[in-house]
Amino acid sequence: MVANIRSGSSPGGALRYNKEKVDKDEAEVLFWQKMLEPYDKCGRLDIDACMESFIPYLEANRRTTNTVFHASLNPSPEDRLTDEQLRKIACEYMERMGYGEQPYIVFKHKDISREHLHIVSLRVDEQGRKLPHDFEARRSMEILRDLERKYGLHPSVKGQELTDREGLRKVNYPEGNVKQQISSVVRSCLQNYKCSSYGEFRTLLERFNISVEERTGTIDGRNYAGIIYGALTDDGYGIGTPFKSSKIGKDVGYKALQRYYENSKIKLNKEGTLDQLRQTARDAMSPHNTRDEFRQLLGADHIDAIFRINSIGRIYGVTFIDHNTGIVANGSVLGKEFSANTFNELYPVLKNNKQVAEQQYPEQKYEPRSHTVNPVSGIVDTVLDLADTWAYEELQQQIKKRKKDRKSLY
């Protein structure tokens, strides 16, 4: 079971979201606690009635900005739970999270193949005091592990969240149709995620076993720019022959990606867009964690933290991928408190350098490469293809060398 916890300034937004699902018959009210009847005279969910139960708490609040506790609990697709079991799980989860005496309402969603719960409550008590939320992500993960054991549920599988969006699954080279697999994933990523830079987009695609490389340069006095896609193995090695974006379509080419980055920047720059990701990452950061435990805490919220680590185990960059909101952001985008220096202070290199092995994905640096050649008889494409092949082979040799260097450190 996986939990995703959100916060906000008013419960109205969370209630409207769930009401839309109820009105479409994609969800139903499972139960409520310490709240007035949430239905109107016609038996329809009434947001105003729900808000009446929350207003005394909100009026008593004087300092807390994000007063809303909105959690989704997602069992494994293999678990088939009755409504009574879901009620017990929701009650115990809220009790152990410290919200057992709060007013809250629980919705059962059935808009996807896996039934899951949404819980809307408040982070302030009747006196307007903020309820403790230290290490919220870690506590939530520990509680869910206990509930899995108590109710005999399947443990959550890392990466399972990626299958919720159509077309998003890791490329499997032995299955064949590699170009089709890659085109499907790339287009789905462009539709479901927001990346404001080439580096962020590259990191996202590597998550799905896809390499992407920008190629810019000059040929016979003319500038060119292109994109090369390829398949990767699970451990980050290139496999098969990479191909130009034109083999897929203009919508995944260089110019299309530049427009995509700019549009993503506009969306990510909107006020409040990155607040939830910042808060979730902040909750998981602790000097008492290891790098791996930090990633596990974020993983419970469907967020990947991908560290870029040099040969001695020092972090020189981090990228966060929030699969809930489709946000991909480098630490520098989130703020100074999420910089590489901050994480190096939190998780310093161990003396025996064992943390070098903690990097989940091999360090891969694809630098835009310039090619200046004199094409013979105007066969520009042929020259570019040869240059791409040589550069790709050179890249793979560099990756293998870095892997050997890391192994020598043990």
Secondary structure by P-SEA (a helix, b strand, c coil): cbbbbbbcccaaaaaaaaaaaaaaccccccccccccccccccccccaaaaaaaaaaaaaacccccccbbbbbbbccccccccaaaaaaaaaaaaaaaccccccbbbbbbccccccbbbbbbbccccccccccccaaaaaaaaaaaaaaaaacccccccccccccccccccccccccaaaaaaaaaaaaaaaccccccaaaaaaaaaaacbbbbbbbbbcccbbbbbcccccccccccccccccccccccccccaaaaaaaaaaaaaaaaccccaaaaaaaaaaaccccccaaaaaaaaaaacbbbbbbccccccccbbbbbccccccccccccccccccaaaaaaacccccccccccccccccccccbbbbbbbccccaaaaaaaaaaaaaaaaaaaaaaaaaaaaaaac
